[in-house]
Amino acid sequence: MDTEAIRRDFPTIRDGRGIYLDSACQTLRPDCVIDAVTEYYTQYPACGGRSVHSMATQVSMGIDESRETLAHFFGVKDPDCFVFTKNCTEGMNTVARGFGLRKGDVVVTGGIEHNSNHVEWLSMEKDVGIRRRTAGVDPQGRFDFDSFQSCLSKDVKLVSVGHVSNITGFTVPLKDIVQEAHDRGIPVLADGAQAAPHLKVDLKDLNVDFYCASLHKMLAPTGVGFMYGRKEMLEGLKPLMYGGGTVGVTTYDSVQMASPPDRFEAGLSNYAGIIGVKPALEYLAKIGMDAVAEHDRHLQKVLSKEVEDIPGLSIIGPEDPNERGGVFSFNIKGLTSHDIAMMADSMAGIMIRSGMHCAHPYFISKRIDGSARASFYIYNDYDEMRKLAECLRKMAAAFA
């Protein structure tokens, strides 16, 4: 991977606006994506899928091209299996509320889940009467497959797991999870927010029933995600929202819903954002997702080596840096995570995240107040890892 050339494609890096290590939240955008959004607003800022004039037709064609690119990128033949959402959270909530769960039905989740795969189930426990079982994790925060197997029973109607943890960076064995669940006739929903930007995800090979991700974590514009579903699963899923674009025809007392994906894309969409998806995915495809994953591993190893002698620094997650992907969560004894993040920014212009990262149950169960988190991507280099380590070394020396 030519990281130096890649860095030249990102305006904030060219302009020297600091070291961005918060890509698990959302990534920076290359020129080609910014140009696509600008072109929409300056050349054809109209609605898609409604009007038949020339501008609207161009928007509709742009949406279709982005959906086709999405399908090709994830190894799926039918683009209509992909619904555009504003983020992964919307997709996860659409499946949770639309799946048809009833009182007494059990949902199995993992032990380190983002709130997008946690809070909705808590809500449905109260609203619907479903029950929840949580698979365990080992002391290093890795998915416990034996514990997962013990959670499965006849009353389990859905398995819902995060593909990659936004805390530890650990990748769960999703294909094995799907096989184990399918052997018992249980569908699987996966939160791919942290996996899709960093791994080669072949949805046909995984055979997962639903897969949701945030495209703004993989170079696309803000506020764009997707919900993938196998065609027969989407046909049986109830929409989260209703309105314009979701119906075939209505009368005063009846409605005929449109086919997927239209039935799930209510109202006017983020057309500029969706049109920006195509160049974003083409950019990643040109690099190759295997190369992206390998770059993550190299950066992880460099950073892990650089910080190993810093007194009071502890890493959250697997001991093996190869298992931490593009996420480096840590604490320094004597400092809060917010202290670390603010000092990194003020001392060296290094931008990282702090807190519980929308995964409160895991931190609370471990009696940890949170963590600092550096998350990197294709535009980060070894020099930035060393600068972060040096900054943390100075913090530890002065305050820990």
C-alpha positions in Angstrom: 0.0 0.0 0.0 1.4 3.4 -1.0 0.4 5.3 2.2 2.2 8.4 1.1 0.2 8.7 -2.1 -3.0 8.0 -0.2 -2.3 10.7 2.3 -2.2 13.2 -0.6 -5.8 12.5 -1.4 -7.1 13.8 1.9 -7.5 17.5 2.4 -7.1 17.7 6.2 -3.9 15.7 5.9 -2.5 17.9 3.1 -3.4 21.0 5.1 -1.6 19.7 8.2 -4.7 19.8 10.4 -3.3 17.4 13.0 -3.1 13.6 13.4 -6.5 12.0 13.0 -6.8 8.7 15.0 -10.6 8.6 15.4 -11.6 6.6 12.3 -13.6 4.1 14.3 -16.1 7.0 14.7 -15.9 8.1 11.1 -13.2 8.3 8.5 -11.8 11.2 6.6 -12.9 11.6 3.0 -10.7 11.7 -0.1 -11.0 14.3 -2.9 -13.0 12.0 -5.1 -15.8 11.6 -2.6 -15.9 15.3 -1.8 -16.0 16.1 -5.5 -19.0 13.7 -6.0 -20.9 15.5 -3.3 -20.1 18.9 -4.6 -21.1 17.9 -8.1 -24.5 16.8 -6.8 -25.2 20.1 -5.1 -23.9 22.2 -8.0 -25.0 20.2 -11.1 -28.2 18.2 -10.3 -29.5 18.9 -6.7 -32.9 17.2 -7.2 -34.9 14.3 -5.8 -34.4 10.7 -6.9 -37.0 8.1 -7.7 -39.9 10.6 -8.1 -39.7 13.2 -10.8 -38.8 12.3 -14.4 -37.0 15.5 -15.5 -33.3 15.4 -16.4 -31.9 16.4 -13.0 -34.0 13.8 -11.1 -33.1 11.1 -13.6 -29.4 11.8 -13.0 -30.0 11.5 -9.2 -31.9 8.2 -9.7 -29.1 6.8 -11.8 -26.5 7.9 -9.3 -28.4 6.0 -6.5 -28.6 2.9 -8.6 -24.9 3.0 -9.4 -24.0 3.3 -5.7 -26.3 0.4 -4.8 -24.8 -1.7 -7.6 -21.3 -0.8 -6.4 -22.3 -1.7 -2.8 -23.5 -5.1 -3.9 -20.4 -5.8 -6.0 -18.1 -4.7 -3.1 -19.7 -7.2 -0.7 -20.0 -10.1 -3.1 -23.8 -10.0 -3.6 -25.4 -10.4 -7.0 -28.7 -8.6 -6.3 -28.3 -4.8 -5.5 -31.9 -4.8 -4.2 -30.7 -6.7 -1.1 -29.1 -3.4 0.1 -31.1 -0.7 1.8 -29.6 2.8 2.3 -29.9 4.0 5.9 -28.4 7.0 7.7 -26.1 4.7 9.8 -25.6 1.2 11.1 -27.8 2.0 14.1 -30.9 2.6 11.9 -30.4 -0.7 10.2 -30.0 -2.6 13.4 -33.2 -1.0 14.8 -35.1 -1.7 11.6 -34.3 -5.4 11.9 -35.0 -5.5 15.7 -38.4 -3.9 15.4 -39.4 -5.4 12.1 -38.5 -9.0 12.6 -41.7 -9.9 14.4 -40.4 -10.9 17.8 -43.0 -11.8 20.4 -43.3 -12.2 24.1 -41.0 -14.9 25.3 -38.8 -15.0 22.2 -35.1 -15.0 23.0 -32.4 -12.9 21.3 -28.7 -13.9 21.8 -26.0 -11.3 21.6 -22.3 -11.1 22.3 -20.6 -9.8 25.5 -19.1 -6.6 24.1 -21.8 -5.0 22.0 -22.2 -1.4 20.9 -25.3 0.3 22.2 -26.8 -0.1 18.7 -26.9 -3.8 19.5 -27.9 -3.4 23.1 -30.3 -0.6 23.9 -33.0 -1.7 21.5 -33.1 -5.1 23.0 -33.5 -3.6 26.5 -36.4 -1.5 25.1 -38.0 -4.5 23.5 -37.8 -6.5 26.8 -40.1 -3.8 28.2 -42.2 -3.1 25.2 -42.7 -6.6 23.8 -41.5 -9.0 26.5 -38.6 -10.6 24.6 -35.8 -12.1 26.6 -32.0 -11.7 26.1 -29.1 -14.0 26.6 -25.5 -12.8 26.4 -22.6 -14.9 25.3 -19.5 -14.5 27.4 -16.0 -13.1 26.6 -12.7 -14.3 27.9 -10.4 -12.2 30.1 -8.9 -10.6 27.0 -12.3 -9.6 25.6 -12.5 -12.3 23.0 -15.7 -13.9 21.9 -16.4 -17.2 23.9 -17.8 -19.6 21.3 -18.5 -22.3 23.9 -20.6 -19.8 25.9 -22.4 -18.8 22.7 -23.3 -22.4 22.0 -24.7 -22.8 25.5 -27.0 -19.9 24.9 -28.8 -21.5 21.9 -32.1 -23.3 22.5 -35.5 -23.8 20.8 -36.8 -20.4 22.1 -34.0 -18.4 20.5 -35.4 -16.6 17.5 -32.5 -14.4 16.5 -28.8 -14.1 17.1 -27.4 -10.5 16.9 -23.6 -10.0 17.2 -21.0 -7.4 16.4 -18.6 -8.6 13.8 -15.7 -6.6 15.2 -15.5 -4.9 18.6 -15.1 -1.2 18.7 -13.3 -1.6 22.0 -10.9 -4.4 21.5 -10.8 -4.7 17.7 -11.4 -8.4 18.0 -13.1 -10.1 15.1 -15.7 -12.7 16.1 -15.9 -16.0 14.1 -19.0 -14.8 12.2 -19.1 -17.6 9.7 -19.0 -20.2 12.4 -21.6 -18.3 14.4 -23.9 -18.2 11.4 -23.4 -21.9 10.7 -24.1 -22.9 14.3 -27.3 -20.7 14.4 -28.5 -21.9 11.0 -28.1 -25.6 12.1 -30.8 -24.8 14.6 -32.9 -22.7 12.2 -32.0 -19.4 13.9 -31.4 -16.3 11.7 -28.4 -14.0 12.3 -28.1 -10.2 12.3 -24.5 -8.8 12.3 -23.3 -5.3 13.3 -20.6 -4.7 10.7 -19.8 -1.1 11.6 -16.2 -1.9 12.5 -15.7 -4.8 10.2 -16.8 -3.6 6.8 -14.2 -0.7 6.7 -11.3 -3.0 7.6 -11.9 -6.5 6.4 -12.8 -8.2 3.1 -16.5 -9.0 3.9 -18.1 -11.5 1.5 -21.8 -11.6 2.5 -22.5 -14.6 0.2 -19.8 -16.6 1.8 -20.8 -15.6 5.4 -24.4 -16.5 4.5 -25.6 -14.1 7.2 -29.3 -13.1 7.1 -28.9 -9.4 7.9 -25.7 -7.2 7.9 -25.6 -3.5 8.8 -22.8 -1.0 8.6 -22.0 2.7 8.5 -20.5 3.8 5.2 -19.2 7.0 6.8 -16.7 4.8 8.5 -15.4 3.7 5.1 -14.7 7.0 3.4 -18.3 7.8 2.3 -20.1 11.0 3.3 -21.6 11.6 6.8 -25.0 10.1 7.5 -24.9 7.1 5.1 -25.1 3.4 6.0 -26.7 0.3 4.8 -28.8 -2.6 5.8 -28.3 -5.8 3.9 -30.8 -8.6 4.0 -31.2 -11.8 2.1 -34.1 -11.2 -0.3 -36.6 -13.6 1.5 -35.7 -12.0 4.8 -36.3 -8.5 3.6 -39.7 -9.5 2.2 -40.8 -10.6 5.6 -39.4 -7.6 7.5 -41.7 -4.8 8.7 -40.4 -1.3 7.9 -39.4 1.0 10.7 -40.9 4.0 8.9 -43.7 4.6 6.4 -44.4 7.3 3.9 -43.4 8.6 0.5 -41.4 6.1 -1.6 -42.3 3.1 0.5 -45.6 2.2 -1.2 -46.8 1.0 -4.5 -50.3 2.4 -4.2 -52.6 3.6 -1.4 -56.3 4.2 -1.0 -58.2 5.9 1.8 -58.3 2.6 3.7 -55.5 0.4 2.3 -51.9 0.3 1.3 -49.8 -1.9 -1.0 -46.2 -1.7 0.1 -43.4 -1.4 -2.4 -40.8 -4.2 -2.8 -37.5 -4.0 -1.1 -35.4 -1.9 -0.9 -37.9 0.9 -1.6 -40.2 0.0 1.2 -37.4 0.7 3.8 -36.3 4.0 2.4 -39.1 6.4 3.5 -39.1 10.0 2.5 -36.4 12.0 0.8 -32.9 10.5 1.2 -29.4 11.8 1.7 -28.9 11.8 -2.1 -25.6 13.6 -2.0 -24.3 11.1 0.6 -25.5 8.1 -1.3 -24.0 9.3 -4.5 -20.7 9.7 -2.6 -20.8 6.0 -1.8 -19.7 4.8 -5.2 -16.4 6.7 -5.4 -15.7 5.8 -1.7 -16.0 2.1 -2.3 -14.2 2.3 -5.6 -11.3 4.0 -3.8 -11.2 1.1 -1.2 -11.6 -1.5 -3.9 -8.6 -0.1 -5.8 -6.4 -0.5 -2.6 -7.9 -3.9 -1.8 -9.5 -4.8 1.5 -6.8 -7.5 2.2 -4.2 -4.7 2.0 -6.3 -2.5 4.3 -6.4 -5.3 6.9 -2.6 -5.8 6.6 -2.0 -2.1 7.0 -4.0 -2.2 10.2 -1.9 -5.0 11.5 1.4 -3.3 10.7 0.3 -0.1 12.4 -1.0 -2.0 15.4 2.4 -3.8 15.8 4.4 -0.6 15.5 2.2 1.2 18.1 2.2 -1.8 20.5 6.0 -2.0 20.4 6.5 1.7 20.9 4.3 1.9 24.0 5.4 -1.3 25.7 7.9 0.5 28.0 5.5 3.3 29.1 4.9 2.9 32.8 1.3 2.6 33.9 -0.1 2.1 30.4 -2.5 -0.9 30.0 -4.1 -2.1 26.8 -7.7 -3.2 26.7 -8.2 -6.2 24.4 -6.2 -9.3 23.2 -2.5 -9.5 24.1 -1.7 -10.4 20.5 -1.7 -7.2 18.4 -2.8 -9.2 15.4 -6.1 -9.7 17.0 -6.8 -6.0 17.7 -7.4 -4.8 14.1 -7.4 -1.1 13.7 -8.4 -0.3 17.3 -6.0 0.5 20.2 -7.8 1.0 23.5 -5.8 1.8 26.5 -5.5 3.6 29.9 -2.7 5.2 31.8 -2.7 4.8 35.5 -3.4 8.1 37.3 -5.2 9.7 34.3 -8.7 9.6 33.1 -9.4 8.7 29.5 -10.7 12.3 28.9 -7.4 13.7 30.4 -5.4 11.6 27.9 -7.5 12.6 24.9 -7.4 16.3 25.7 -3.7 16.4 26.4 -2.9 14.4 23.2 -4.8 17.1 21.2 -3.3 20.1 23.0 0.3 18.7 23.2 0.7 17.1 19.8 -2.5 17.7 17.7 -3.4 14.0 18.0 -7.1 13.3 17.9 -8.3 10.2 19.7 -11.5 9.3 21.4 -12.2 8.8 25.1 -15.0 7.4 27.4 -17.0 4.2 27.2 -17.4 4.3 23.4 -21.1 3.4 23.5 -20.3 0.0 25.1 -21.1 0.8 28.7 -22.0 -2.7 30.0 -18.5 -4.1 29.3 -16.7 -1.3 31.1 -19.1 -1.3 34.0 -18.8 -5.1 34.4 -15.0 -4.7 34.5 -15.2 -1.7 36.9 -13.4 0.5 34.4 -14.4 4.1 33.9 -13.7 3.9 30.1 -10.6 4.1 27.9 -8.7 6.2 25.5 -9.0 4.8 22.0 -6.8 5.4 19.0 -8.3 4.0 15.8 -6.4 4.2 12.5 -7.0 3.7 8.8 -5.4 3.7 5.4 -4.1 7.3 5.6 -2.2 6.8 8.9 1.5 6.0 8.9 4.2 4.6 11.1 5.5 8.1 12.0 2.1 9.0 13.5 2.2 5.9 15.6 5.6 6.9 17.0 4.4 10.4 17.6 1.4 9.1 19.6 3.7 6.9 21.6 6.0 9.7 22.4 3.1 11.9 23.5 1.8 9.2 25.8 5.3 8.7 27.2 5.5 12.3 28.2 2.1 12.2 29.8 3.0 9.1 31.8 6.2 10.7 33.0 4.6 13.9 34.0 1.2 12.8 35.5 1.0 9.1 36.0 
